[in-house]
């Protein structure tokens, strides 16, 4: 999928910041509803951001051995067909493979009927993963479930069973109420199967996890697929199977190697085609807590899927390096739309790969502008001369906070508004700008949760008012002192 480019116009700041926004982060999250994100071109130095080279106890295979026997290769291809062809068949249409980017639940009934006509609902190789996909869509739209299922009530045989299974997987009360009224739905009643809790030891599980992702765009199913990278320890099992007595144990090992190789292939392939997959893999990698096999294999996947950003090099037996490629200009900091470094100013700074900016705007529709579609260019007007009674909105942005051992960020803010006399008009200390897991790319520019609004009262002095924000990355232990001004003027 081609990356979408945006630019934030900070008006009088005379800086056109090139950015891209991951669709996943457009979702507003509770109290942090303003934490929609835009991916900016913040170039970070690899030494302070990426982990150092790791010496491996054993190099994971992470690729098909060139010495694999023809019999083993034929078995691999057979298993790969079982594992991958079904997903490609079921998710060939944009509605399924790109649903998470722009959900259109209103098409649910029409699309299910089309899947039925195409034979996907009755195909034993695609029915289960289709059920997972449809179940996730139902889970996100519980009030529509009963109407949808009623409209699809004329489906027969295996088609109907696939839809009933999807209803069960949704885990919604509405689905259970519907299933309770259907005489042929007894086996689908009760607690649903949690697909994300199943170890990915079977080809079908990987298929269903991808179906889960295509419906939701969430990181959890991809993290479960990453677990399959631990099956690199079965490398060689396919080759050995061709020469073995072909016992059940031999077959199980061969299947696990095939699952490992399919996980490698599908993660890399989808990271190339779906920006959010690549961003999610970056987030998983940099959050830490990976096994050695997961770290090595993800390094190889990221370098192959995003070669313009990462480099994965074998140094000698048992050693590899993984690093971010340097840009032509080099160095860390803000860059314009052409990738050229932008001189820092009081309202826009970076330090140790953590970046922040401050904007005072009189735009009443600042939130609407920020939450525009990815292909639009939001334009914020910097507050200049502000009349009494006009609101000034203080927007604070940050990017690339460091994650703790649990994969969570902790960004704090101190706010101060000073009158022309130097008197503190408003002060707020240690406010939570952002706390929790970062969804999407670590390079995404996020708007902090607290948005402070100010308006001049009749007894406030006219003149130059100053806004100061101390932006802190509590995990990295880095502070950015940001500041800006506006002029309060009587009519």
ROKOL-21231 format. One record per residue (C-alpha): residue number from 1; residue in three letters; x, y, z. Coordinates in Angstrom, 1 decimal. Example, Ala and Ser with C-alpha at 12.3 -4.5 7.8 and 13.67 -1.06 7.14 Angstrom:
<pts>
 pos code     c1     c2     c3
   1  ala   12.3   -4.5    7.8
   2  ser   13.7   -1.1    7.1
</pts>
This chain:
<pts>
 pos code     c1     c2     c3
   1  unk    0.0    0.0    0.0
   2  unk    1.4    3.4   -1.0
   3  unk    2.2    5.7    1.9
   4  unk    0.0    8.7    2.3
   5  unk    1.8   12.0    2.8
   6  unk    0.5   15.0    4.8
   7  unk    1.9   18.3    6.1
   8  unk    1.0   20.3    9.2
   9  unk    1.1   24.0    8.4
  10  unk    2.1   25.8   11.6
  11  unk    1.4   29.1    9.8
  12  unk    3.8   31.8   11.2
  13  unk    6.2   29.1   12.4
  14  unk    7.3   29.1    8.7
  15  unk    8.0   25.3    8.9
  16  unk    6.2   22.8    6.7
  17  unk    6.6   19.6    8.7
  18  unk    6.2   16.5    6.5
  19  unk    4.2   13.8    8.2
  20  unk    2.2   10.7    7.6
  21  unk   -0.6    9.5    9.8
  22  unk   -1.2    5.8   10.6
  23  unk   -4.9    5.0   10.3
  24  unk   -4.8    3.0   13.4
  25  unk   -4.0    6.0   15.6
  26  unk   -6.8    8.1   14.2
  27  unk   -9.0    6.2   16.6
  28  unk   -9.6    8.4   19.7
  29  unk   -9.0    6.7   23.0
  30  unk  -11.1    7.7   26.0
  31  unk   -9.6   10.5   28.0
  32  unk   -6.8   10.7   25.5
  33  unk   -9.2   11.5   22.7
  34  unk   -6.8   14.1   21.3
  35  unk   -4.0   11.5   20.9
  36  unk   -4.6   11.0   17.3
  37  unk   -1.2   10.7   15.6
  38  unk    0.7   11.8   12.6
  39  unk    3.9   10.1   11.5
  40  unk    6.5   12.8   11.1
  41  unk    9.9   12.6    9.5
  42  unk   11.8   12.7   12.8
  43  unk   15.1   11.2   11.9
  44  unk   16.6    9.4   14.9
  45  unk   20.2    8.3   15.5
  46  unk   20.4    4.5   15.7
  47  unk   22.8    4.5   18.6
  48  unk   20.3    5.9   21.0
  49  unk   17.2    4.2   19.7
  50  unk   18.0    0.8   18.4
  51  unk   19.3   -2.0   20.6
  52  unk   23.0   -3.0   20.1
  53  unk   24.0   -6.0   18.0
  54  unk   23.2   -9.2   19.7
  55  unk   25.5  -12.3   19.8
  56  unk   23.2  -15.3   19.2
  57  unk   23.5  -18.7   20.8
  58  unk   22.3  -20.1   17.5
  59  unk   21.3  -18.2   14.4
  60  unk   17.6  -18.7   13.7
  61  unk   17.0  -20.0   10.2
  62  unk   14.8  -17.2    9.0
  63  unk   15.0  -18.4    5.4
  64  unk   14.7  -21.6    3.4
  65  unk   17.9  -23.5    3.4
  66  unk   19.4  -23.8   -0.1
  67  unk   20.4  -27.4    0.7
  68  unk   16.9  -28.6    1.5
  69  unk   16.0  -31.8   -0.4
  70  unk   13.5  -31.8   -3.2
  71  unk   11.1  -34.0   -1.2
  72  unk   11.2  -31.6    1.7
  73  unk   10.6  -28.7   -0.6
  74  unk    7.6  -30.4   -2.1
  75  unk    6.2  -31.0    1.4
  76  unk    6.9  -27.3    2.3
  77  unk    5.0  -26.1   -0.8
  78  unk    2.1  -28.4    0.0
  79  unk    1.9  -27.2    3.6
  80  unk    2.3  -23.6    2.5
  81  unk   -0.6  -24.0    0.0
  82  unk   -2.8  -25.2    2.9
  83  unk   -1.7  -22.3    5.0
  84  unk   -1.6  -19.3    2.6
  85  unk   -3.7  -19.9   -0.4
  86  unk   -6.9  -19.9    1.7
  87  unk   -6.2  -16.4    3.1
  88  unk   -5.4  -15.1   -0.4
  89  unk   -8.6  -16.5   -1.7
  90  unk  -10.8  -15.2    1.1
  91  unk   -9.2  -11.8    1.3
  92  unk   -8.7  -11.0   -2.3
  93  unk  -11.4   -8.3   -2.1
  94  unk  -10.7   -4.9   -0.7
  95  unk  -13.6   -5.0    1.7
  96  unk  -11.9   -7.8    3.6
  97  unk   -8.2   -7.2    3.1
  98  unk   -8.5   -3.4    3.7
  99  unk  -11.5   -3.2    5.9
 100  unk   -9.5   -2.1    9.0
 101  unk   -8.3    1.0    7.1
 102  unk  -11.8    2.4    6.6
 103  unk  -14.5    0.2    8.2
 104  unk  -17.8    0.0    6.2
 105  unk  -20.1   -2.1    8.4
 106  unk  -23.1   -0.9    6.4
 107  unk  -21.9   -3.3    3.6
 108  unk  -21.9   -6.3    5.9
 109  unk  -25.0   -8.1    4.6
 110  unk  -24.2   -7.3    0.9
 111  unk  -20.6   -8.6    1.3
 112  unk  -21.6  -11.7    3.2
 113  unk  -24.1  -12.5    0.4
 114  unk  -21.3  -12.0   -2.1
 115  unk  -19.0  -14.3   -0.2
 116  unk  -21.8  -16.9   -0.1
 117  unk  -22.3  -16.6   -3.9
 118  unk  -18.5  -17.0   -4.4
 119  unk  -18.4  -20.2   -2.4
 120  unk  -16.2  -18.8    0.4
 121  unk  -18.6  -19.5    3.2
 122  unk  -18.9  -23.2    2.3
 123  unk  -15.3  -23.7    1.4
 124  unk  -13.7  -25.7    4.3
 125  unk  -10.3  -24.0    3.6
 126  unk  -11.7  -20.5    4.1
 127  unk  -14.8  -20.8    6.2
 128  unk  -13.1  -20.6    9.6
 129  unk  -11.0  -17.5    8.8
 130  unk  -14.1  -15.9    7.2
 131  unk  -16.0  -16.6   10.4
 132  unk  -13.3  -14.9   12.4
 133  unk  -13.3  -11.8   10.2
 134  unk  -17.1  -11.5   10.3
 135  unk  -17.2  -12.1   14.0
 136  unk  -14.8   -9.2   14.6
 137  unk  -17.0   -6.9   12.5
 138  unk  -20.0   -8.0   14.5
 139  unk  -18.1   -7.4   17.8
 140  unk  -17.5   -3.8   16.8
 141  unk  -21.1   -3.2   15.8
 142  unk  -23.2   -5.1   18.4
 143  unk  -26.4   -3.1   17.9
 144  unk  -26.5   -4.2   14.2
 145  unk  -25.9   -7.9   14.8
 146  unk  -29.5   -9.0   15.2
 147  unk  -30.6   -7.2   12.1
 148  unk  -27.7   -8.5   10.1
 149  unk  -28.3  -12.1   11.1
 150  unk  -32.0  -11.8   10.4
 151  unk  -31.4  -10.5    6.9
 152  unk  -29.0  -13.4    6.3
 153  unk  -31.5  -15.9    7.7
 154  unk  -32.1  -17.5    4.2
 155  unk  -28.5  -18.9    4.0
 156  unk  -28.5  -22.6    4.0
 157  unk  -26.1  -25.5    4.9
 158  unk  -22.5  -24.7    5.4
 159  unk  -23.0  -21.0    4.6
 160  unk  -25.4  -20.7    7.5
 161  unk  -23.0  -22.6    9.8
 162  unk  -20.2  -20.2    8.9
 163  unk  -22.3  -17.2    9.8
 164  unk  -23.6  -18.8   13.0
 165  unk  -20.0  -19.5   14.0
 166  unk  -19.1  -15.9   13.3
 167  unk  -21.9  -14.8   15.5
 168  unk  -20.6  -16.9   18.3
 169  unk  -17.0  -15.6   17.9
 170  unk  -18.3  -12.0   18.2
 171  unk  -19.0  -12.6   21.9
 172  unk  -21.8  -10.1   21.8
 173  unk  -25.0  -10.4   23.9
 174  unk  -27.0   -9.7   20.8
 175  unk  -25.5  -12.6   18.9
 176  unk  -26.1  -14.9   21.9
 177  unk  -29.7  -13.8   22.0
 178  unk  -30.1  -14.5   18.3
 179  unk  -28.4  -17.9   18.6
 180  unk  -30.7  -18.8   21.5
 181  unk  -33.7  -18.5   19.2
 182  unk  -32.2  -20.7   16.5
 183  unk  -32.9  -24.4   16.8
 184  unk  -29.8  -25.3   14.8
 185  unk  -27.4  -23.1   16.7
 186  unk  -27.0  -25.1   19.9
 187  unk  -23.3  -25.8   19.5
 188  unk  -22.6  -22.1   19.0
 189  unk  -24.1  -20.9   22.3
 190  unk  -22.1  -20.0   25.3
 191  unk  -18.6  -18.7   25.8
 192  unk  -16.9  -18.1   22.4
 193  unk  -13.4  -19.4   21.5
 194  unk  -10.7  -16.8   22.0
 195  unk   -8.6  -17.0   18.8
 196  unk   -5.9  -14.8   20.3
 197  unk   -5.4  -17.2   23.2
 198  unk   -4.6  -20.2   20.9
 199  unk   -0.9  -21.0   20.3
 200  unk   -0.2  -20.7   16.6
 201  unk    0.9  -24.3   16.1
 202  unk   -1.5  -25.0   13.3
 203  unk   -1.8  -23.4    9.9
 204  unk   -5.4  -22.6   10.5
 205  unk   -4.5  -20.5   13.5
 206  unk   -2.2  -18.2   11.5
 207  unk   -5.0  -17.8    8.9
 208  unk   -7.5  -16.8   11.6
 209  unk   -5.1  -14.4   13.3
 210  unk   -4.6  -12.6    9.9
 211  unk   -8.4  -12.5    9.5
 212  unk   -8.6  -10.9   12.9
 213  unk   -6.1   -8.2   12.0
 214  unk   -7.8   -7.5    8.6
 215  unk  -11.0   -6.8   10.5
 216  unk   -9.7   -4.9   13.4
 217  unk   -6.2   -3.5   12.5
 218  unk   -5.2   -4.3   16.1
 219  unk   -1.7   -5.3   17.2
 220  unk   -2.7   -8.3   19.3
 221  unk   -3.2  -10.8   16.5
 222  unk    0.1   -9.8   14.9
 223  unk    1.9  -10.3   18.2
 224  unk    0.5  -13.8   18.3
 225  unk    1.8  -14.5   14.8
 226  unk    5.2  -13.3   15.9
 227  unk    5.1  -16.1   18.5
 228  unk    5.4  -18.6   15.7
 229  unk    8.9  -17.3   15.0
 230  unk   10.0  -19.3   18.0
 231  unk    9.5  -22.4   15.8
 232  unk   12.8  -21.7   14.1
 233  unk   14.1  -24.4   16.4
 234  unk   12.4  -26.9   14.2
 235  unk   14.5  -25.7   11.2
 236  unk   15.5  -28.8    9.2
 237  unk   12.5  -30.8   10.2
 238  unk   11.1  -30.7    6.7
 239  unk   14.3  -32.0    5.2
 240  unk   14.5  -34.7    8.0
 241  unk   10.8  -35.6    7.4
 242  unk   11.6  -36.6    3.8
 243  unk   14.1  -39.1    5.1
 244  unk   12.3  -40.2    8.2
 245  unk    9.9  -43.0    9.0
 246  unk    7.2  -40.3    8.8
 247  unk    5.8  -40.8   12.3
 248  unk    3.3  -38.4   13.8
 249  unk    6.1  -36.8   15.7
 250  unk    8.1  -36.3   12.5
 251  unk    5.1  -34.8   10.8
 252  unk    4.3  -32.4   13.7
 253  unk    7.9  -31.1   13.6
 254  unk    7.7  -30.6    9.9
 255  unk    4.4  -28.8   10.2
 256  unk    5.9  -26.5   12.9
 257  unk    8.7  -25.6   10.6
 258  unk    6.2  -24.9    7.8
 259  unk    4.2  -22.7   10.2
 260  unk    7.4  -20.8   11.1
 261  unk    8.3  -20.2    7.5
 262  unk    4.8  -19.2    6.7
 263  unk    4.8  -16.7    9.6
 264  unk    8.1  -15.2    8.3
 265  unk    6.7  -15.0    4.8
 266  unk    3.3  -13.5    5.7
 267  unk    4.7  -11.0    8.2
 268  unk    7.2   -9.7    5.6
 269  unk    4.7   -9.7    2.7
 270  unk    2.0   -7.9    4.6
 271  unk    4.5   -5.4    6.1
 272  unk    5.3   -4.5    2.5
 273  unk    1.7   -4.2    1.4
 274  unk    0.1   -2.8    4.6
 275  unk    1.7    0.2    6.3
 276  unk    0.0   -0.7    9.6
 277  unk    1.6   -4.1    9.7
 278  unk    5.0   -2.6    9.3
 279  unk    4.3    0.0   12.0
 280  unk    3.0   -2.7   14.3
 281  unk    6.1   -4.9   13.8
 282  unk    8.3   -1.8   14.6
 283  unk    6.3   -1.2   17.8
 284  unk    6.6   -4.9   18.8
 285  unk   10.3   -4.9   18.2
 286  unk   11.1   -1.7   20.0
 287  unk    8.8   -2.4   23.0
 288  unk   11.3   -5.2   23.9
 289  unk   10.4   -8.4   25.8
 290  unk   11.0  -10.5   22.7
 291  unk   12.7  -13.9   22.8
 292  unk   16.0  -14.2   21.0
 293  unk   14.3  -16.0   18.0
 294  unk   11.6  -13.3   17.8
 295  unk   14.2  -10.5   17.9
 296  unk   16.4  -12.0   15.2
 297  unk   13.6  -12.9   12.9
 298  unk   11.9   -9.6   13.3
 299  unk   15.1   -7.8   12.5
 300  unk   15.4   -9.7    9.2
 301  unk   11.7   -9.1    8.4
 302  unk   11.9   -5.3    9.1
 303  unk   15.1   -5.0    7.0
 304  unk   13.4   -6.8    4.1
 305  unk   10.0   -5.2    4.4
 306  unk   11.3   -1.6    5.0
 307  unk   14.7   -1.6    3.4
 308  unk   14.8    2.2    3.2
 309  unk   14.8    2.4    7.0
 310  unk   16.6   -0.7    8.3
 311  unk   19.7   -2.7    7.6
 312  unk   20.3   -6.3    8.8
 313  unk   23.8   -7.6    8.3
 314  unk   25.6  -10.8    9.1
 315  unk   29.0  -10.1   10.5
 316  unk   30.5  -13.5   11.3
 317  unk   29.4  -16.9   12.6
 318  unk   26.8  -16.3   15.3
 319  unk   26.6  -12.5   15.0
 320  unk   24.3  -10.1   13.3
 321  unk   23.6   -6.3   13.4
 322  unk   20.4   -4.5   13.0
 323  unk   20.3   -0.8   12.7
 324  unk   18.4    2.2   11.3
 325  unk   20.0    3.5    8.1
 326  unk   21.4    7.0    8.3
 327  unk   19.8    9.7    6.2
 328  unk   21.7   11.7    3.7
 329  unk   21.7   14.6    6.1
 330  unk   22.3   12.5    9.2
 331  unk   21.6   13.5   12.8
 332  unk   18.4   13.6   14.8
 333  unk   15.8   16.3   14.8
 334  unk   12.9   17.8   12.8
 335  unk   12.9   17.8    9.0
 336  unk   10.8   19.5    6.4
 337  unk    8.9   17.9    3.5
 338  unk   12.1   17.5    1.5
 339  unk   13.9   15.7    4.3
 340  unk   16.1   18.7    5.1
 341  unk   16.9   19.5    8.7
 342  unk   14.9   22.3   10.2
 343  unk   16.5   24.6   12.8
 344  unk   15.0   24.2   16.2
 345  unk   13.1   27.0   17.8
 346  unk   11.6   27.6   21.2
 347  unk    8.3   26.0   20.2
 348  unk    9.8   23.0   18.5
 349  unk   12.7   20.9   19.9
 350  unk   14.1   17.4   20.1
 351  unk   16.6   15.8   22.4
 352  unk   17.9   12.2   22.6
 353  unk   15.4   11.1   20.0
 354  unk   12.4   12.6   21.9
 355  unk   10.6   15.4   20.1
 356  unk    8.0   17.9   21.1
 357  unk    6.3   21.0   19.8
 358  unk    4.0   23.7   21.1
 359  unk    1.3   25.6   19.3
 360  unk   -1.1   28.4   20.5
 361  unk   -4.0   28.7   18.1
 362  unk   -7.3   30.6   18.0
 363  unk   -8.8   27.9   15.7
 364  unk  -12.2   26.9   17.2
 365  unk  -12.1   23.8   15.0
 366  unk   -8.6   22.7   15.9
 367  unk   -9.9   19.2   16.9
 368  unk  -11.8   18.8   13.6
 369  unk   -8.7   19.9   11.7
 370  unk   -6.5   17.4   13.5
 371  unk   -8.9   14.5   12.9
 372  unk   -9.1   15.0    9.2
 373  unk   -8.6   12.1    6.8
 374  unk   -5.0   11.1    6.1
 375  unk   -5.0   12.5    2.6
 376  unk   -5.9   16.1    3.7
 377  unk   -3.6   18.8    4.9
 378  unk   -4.5   20.3    8.3
 379  unk   -3.7   24.0    8.6
 380  unk   -3.4   25.5   12.1
 381  unk   -3.3   29.3   12.5
 382  unk   -0.8   30.4   15.1
 383  unk   -2.3   32.9   17.6
 384  unk   -0.9   36.4   17.0
 385  unk   -3.0   39.3   18.1
 386  unk   -5.9   38.0   20.1
 387  unk   -8.9   40.2   21.2
 388  unk  -10.3   39.9   24.7
 389  unk  -12.8   37.1   25.0
 390  unk  -11.3   35.1   22.1
 391  unk  -10.1   31.6   23.2
 392  unk   -6.5   30.6   22.7
 393  unk   -6.0   26.8   22.6
 394  unk   -2.7   25.4   23.7
 395  unk   -1.8   22.3   21.7
 396  unk    1.2   20.2   22.7
 397  unk    2.6   17.5   20.4
 398  unk    5.2   14.8   21.1
 399  unk    6.9   12.0   19.2
 400  unk    9.0    8.9   19.9
 401  unk    8.6    8.5   23.7
 402  unk   10.7    5.7   25.1
 403  unk    8.8    2.6   26.3
 404  unk    9.3    1.0   29.7
 405  unk    9.7   -2.8   30.2
 406  unk    6.0   -3.3   29.8
 407  unk    6.0   -1.5   26.5
 408  unk    4.3    1.6   27.8
 409  unk    5.1    5.3   27.5
 410  unk    4.9    8.0   30.2
 411  unk    4.9   11.6   29.0
 412  unk    4.3   14.4   31.5
 413  unk    3.6   18.1   31.1
 414  unk    4.0   21.3   33.2
 415  unk    1.9   24.2   31.9
 416  unk    2.4   27.9   32.7
 417  unk    0.7   31.0   31.3
 418  unk    2.4   34.3   32.2
 419  unk    0.9   37.8   31.9
 420  unk    3.0   40.6   30.5
 421  unk    3.8   41.6   34.1
 422  unk    5.4   38.2   34.7
 423  unk    2.6   37.1   37.0
 424  unk    1.5   33.5   36.6
 425  unk   -2.1   33.5   35.4
 426  unk   -2.4   29.7   35.1
 427  unk   -0.2   26.8   36.2
 428  unk   -0.6   23.0   36.1
 429  unk    2.2   20.6   37.1
 430  unk    2.9   17.0   36.2
 431  unk   -0.2   16.6   34.0
 432  unk   -0.5   13.3   32.1
 433  unk    0.2   14.0   28.4
 434  unk    0.2   10.4   27.5
 435  unk    0.4    7.1   29.4
 436  unk    0.1    3.6   28.1
 437  unk    1.0    1.5   25.1
 438  unk    1.8    3.2   21.9
 439  unk   -0.3    2.0   18.9
 440  unk    1.4    2.2   15.6
 441  unk    4.8    3.6   14.7
 442  unk    7.0    5.1   17.5
 443  unk    7.7    8.0   15.1
 444  unk    4.1    9.1   15.1
 445  unk    3.5   12.7   16.2
 446  unk    0.8   12.7   18.9
 447  unk   -1.3   15.4   20.4
 448  unk   -1.2   15.4   24.2
 449  unk   -4.4   14.7   26.1
 450  unk   -4.7   18.0   28.1
 451  unk   -5.6   20.9   25.8
 452  unk   -5.5   24.1   27.8
 453  unk   -7.9   27.0   26.7
 454  unk   -7.3   30.6   27.7
 455  unk   -9.3   33.8   27.1
 456  unk   -8.5   37.3   28.3
 457  unk  -10.8   38.7   31.0
 458  unk  -11.5   42.4   31.2
 459  unk   -9.1   42.9   34.1
 460  unk   -6.2   41.0   32.4
 461  unk   -3.4   43.3   31.2
 462  unk   -2.9   43.8   27.5
 463  unk    0.4   43.0   25.9
 464  unk    2.6   39.9   25.2
 465  unk    1.4   36.8   27.1
 466  unk    3.8   33.8   27.3
 467  unk    3.0   30.1   27.3
 468  unk    5.6   27.7   28.7
 469  unk    5.3   23.9   28.6
 470  unk    7.9   21.5   30.1
 471  unk    7.4   18.3   28.2
 472  unk    9.0   15.3   29.9
 473  unk    9.6   11.7   28.7
 474  unk    9.6   10.1   32.1
 475  unk   10.9    6.8   30.9
 476  unk   13.8    8.3   29.0
 477  unk   14.3   11.0   31.6
 478  unk   14.4   13.8   29.1
 479  unk   12.8   17.2   29.3
 480  unk   12.0   19.7   26.5
 481  unk   11.3   23.3   27.6
 482  unk    8.9   24.7   25.0
 483  unk    7.6   28.2   24.8
 484  unk    5.5   30.5   22.6
 485  unk    3.7   33.9   22.9
 486  unk    0.6   35.8   21.7
 487  unk   -0.5   39.4   22.0
 488  unk   -3.6   40.2   24.0
 489  unk   -5.2   43.4   22.7
 490  unk   -8.2   45.5   23.6
 491  unk  -10.6   46.5   20.8
</pts>
